Amino acid sequence: MCSKLSIVKVNLIFSFILACSLRLSAQSYNFTNYSLKDGLPQSQVTDIYQARDRTLWLGTFGGVSNFDGKEFISYGKADGLGSNSVNSIVEDDQNQVYFGTESGINILKKRKISTIFSGKSVSHLFKDKWGNIWGISEKKLFRIEKGKPVFHSIAGKYINAISADQYGNLYAIVAEKGIYLLKNHNWVIYGESSPALNALSVRKVLFDKKIKNKFYVLTYHNGIYVVEDGKIKPFFKNKAIDTYYAIAQDSKGNIWIGSEKGAYLVHENGSFVYFNAENGLSDNQVNEIFCDAENNIWVSSFSDGIYKYEGDSFIRYNKFKGQNIAYPISGIAADKNNNLWFGTYSKGVFKYDGNNVTSINHPAFKNKKIYFVYADKAKNIWISTYGNGVWKYDGNKFLQVLKPERYDNSSIAEDSEGGIWINGLKSSIYLKDGKTEKVTGFEGYSSCIFPFPLSKDSVLLGTSDGVMLIRNKKLDRNFQIKSLQNTYVLTIIKHGNNLVFATLGDGIITWDLKTRTSKRYVVANGLNSNDIYSLALDDKNNLWAGTGRGINRLTYNKAEERYEVFRDQPLVVECNQNAIINYKNNILVGTINGLIRCQTSLPAENKKNPFIHIECINVFHKNDRSKDLCIDQNREKEGFYKLDYSQNHIAISFKGVYLTNPLSVLYRYKLVGIDNDFSKPVPNTEIEYSAIKPGSYTFQVYAIANGQQSNIEQFSFTIVPPIYDTVLFKVGAFLVLIFLIWLIFYLIFKTREQKKHQFEKLKLKEQEKIRKQTAEDFHDDIGNKLTRINVLSEILDKKVDGSEKELKELIRLIRENAGLLYTGTKDILWALDPHSDNLFEILVHIKNFGIDLFQNTGVDFKMEGVLAKYEKLHLSMEFNRNLTLIFKEMLNNVLKHANATQVLIMVIETDHDTINILTTDDGQGFDLESVERGRGLNNIQTRCKRIKSTFQISSVKGKGTTTTISTRIIVTK
């Protein structure tokens, strides 16, 4: 069960005896060491600074390095540094990083290093609350102004150091004067130096994070002093320390002190812990101690790189009072007296009684391979040993329960009825009341056994090919859990309504006893490894998993009905199968190199959430590589970026920083405009989107670690569509298309109309010819004959004697009818003549008809408004004839019935091509209500409808009659 080693190396040694709980060994302190083999450019770290993106900048004698918890990115003299000896680091408000070196100041801007000051050593760099950069060079104070250092004097004295409090206020320690505060851009005295302090060589000043007006003064050789409300008093001094190098304060208010040999943790009550090579740190000189934004403590050690203090939540035991226990642990159990028993793969069985660890000196176990150590409900200890079968210890003596067979027994379980099940590789043996039964015939190799909660007479058998059910001492081949087929099951545990299966290579699989549904948890969900060797529950009902790369704690989220995985410890250890126990509110886990204790009731620490930032956005052009872009989010915080439609392939790189446990960082992201929700947690730090359609988008990403969520970082951009894909273009194209369709139809209809018009024109011309020819023929033929009849009737009248009255009357009637016929013929000839098809000719014809009709009748007839311009208004023959007949009918009625003396026709123009023709007489009039409408009036109205005209009549008895014909002239050309 060996695993690959991580770059993170954890030193876990012992120091204090555990009180009132687990007294297996001395308590150790967990430090993670990062050195040259992990990527640090040089092993002597002189300064530690945390940038805005939560990464650490480390100054060394071999250059400077940026550390995100996983990898180091280093810069040296070859990259532009003035010197590889870096003393101080600071970042300005534009994310530019300044390095104070032995030969000046360098600045890192857009990943390139340049020099702004050279020739002199710079020992301190700090930023004030207004964003100005201050520093010390050869004990002289300066400020960076317009890219150059400008020196300032305070009381004409040397400046020993500068420091800042938790509010961002900047202080300067002035030799022989005291401490000055930068207030309103001016240095003012904050605290005068006392004679006692003047006699000391001050190295650093630390302002208390929790108490205002309280600070600590670190001297070279005289220890630490505390100044509160202007009063100075000794705080810490140890005879074992010759020189004091570093001071820092953690989130709990404790003070950390670096010396020439290790470090000290001083509690508020004055007690202290000394860290050195014996309990996890190093015996070398501690140059710098730093508390980061996540409240981790970082300790730089001369020649050993840097250490991160991990606390004591996870403790490894490998030695106690000279007794080596750094062996592969194969099983752990507690007996009736709460003694701890644990077996090893090569050194037999050990017992811990609360004071001492002793090896069980029994021939069956001495220096033998132990397969399991198990405690039943009665707290009897069961042990399976290589070549010697299974033994039981009842508190007094060992009894061999099973003789050795071909295969050794690898797992054991007790069912609800008190029966003991012991597994070999190819069989399962049931023991109860001195009787033994064997079950065989299952597929795969047996690895674990567990009582089945749904049936008292059943157990689940975990094998290399899934799980099988043994019911009433027989295999139930109908039972199966599909999600576990072809899965190597290593251990089984019940947690709430779930059966939890630890597998080899398939992570953790849960099976709901009620719904019979399964869920899987793997590395992508936060597990350290997909190889799960052991499972246990603590007193808070948390699930603990020993994996191939460490230990995971899982809590069940009832609302979401899922487990949440916490990677809340950095130990990279390989755990062993079924070697786990909940012991005195601690989880003990057996590994390939001793025991690990996991504390389950630690006080809540003020751990911050992870932090994420987008590093770079690469924009790729579809066709032209020279138009590719790289947008640096650290430098450019603008709004929406406008990209061309050909720049639709984007790769976004981001980084989540969680120095507490960098391996636990996972990411969730989405592209608003494409994705509906955030992705599942993934370890990827770069995401690509290709062939993005034009539109507005916002990329959002956040990190999760140990169940905590970071800030959400986002990048917004717009891909401008091509002109042919814009809304305006589409609307315009649509309108153009509509216009073209309309134009086509218009031209078609126009052509048809033109053809129709031409046809009508030809037809009219043909009709005119026919009408003209007809009129001429009619005039020449019928007109001449009627004239001849007239002439002959006159000759006949002269020859007939005057006494022949009847003949004379007949001749008169012939002449009269011939005249009338001739008059009617003239009307027909006039109507047939194309020259009569205009309004002027019609009106003149009506006027002539009226003059002829009322001649010699005593009636005065007039017609007004007949204008020559009406010749241009060409009318149809139908209109011509009907209008003429209307007035003939009307004027005849006036002559016959009105008894009028005056008749007037007036032609009046109105708007919209309408002409009203009024006919007025001064006759006797009539009552419109009582008069019987004759055929004449009906004919008039009928003819008016034919020419789409209106007819109105008004009459008053004794006052005459007025008729109005209103017609819209239809012009024909």
Secondary structure, 3 states (H helix, E strand, C coil): CCCCCCCCEEEECCCEECCCCCCCCEECCEEEEECHHHCCCCCCEEEEEECCCCCEEEEECCEEEEECCCCEEEECHHHCCCCCCEEEEEECCCCCEEEEECCEEEEEECCEEEEEEECCCEEEEEECCCCCEEEEECCEEEEEECCEEEEECCCCCCEEEEEECCCCCEEEEECCCEEEEEECCEEEEEEECCHHHHCCCEEEEEECCCCCCEEEEEECCCCEEEEECCEEEEEECCCCCCCEEEEEECCCCCEEEEECCCEEEECCCCCEEEECCCCCCCCCCEEEEEECCCCCEEEEECCCEEEEEEECCEEEECEECCEECCCCEEEEEECCCCCEEEEECCCCEEEECCCCEEECCCCCCCCCCEEEEEECCCCCEEEEECCCEEEEECCCCEEEEECCCCCCCCEEEECCCCCEEEECCCEEEEEECCEEEEEECCCCCEEEEEECCCCCCEEEEEECCEEEEEECCEEECCCCCHHHCCCCEEEEEEECCEEEEEEECCCEEEEECCCCCEEEECHHHCCCCCEEEEEEECCCCCEEEEECCEEEEEEEECCCCEEEEECCCCCCCCEEEEEEEEECCEEEEEECCEEEEEECCCCCCCCCCCEEEEEEEEEECCCCHHHCEEECCCCCCCCCEEEECCCCEEEEEEEEECCCCHHHCEEEEEEECCECCCCCCECCCEEEECCCCCEEEEEEEEEEECCEECCCEEEEEEEECCHHHCHHHHHHHHHHHHHHHHHHHHHHHHHHHHHHHHHHHHHHHHHHHHHHHHHHHHHHHHHHHHHHHHHHHHHHHHHCCCCCHHHHHHHHHHHHHHHHHHHHHHHHHHHHCHHHCEHHHHHHHHHHHHHHHHCCCCCEEEEECCCHHHHHCECCHHHHHHHHHHHHHHHHHHHHHHCCCEEEEEEEECCCCEEEEEEEECCCCCCCCCCCCCHHHHHHHHHHHHCCEEEEEEEECCCEEEEEEEEECCCCC
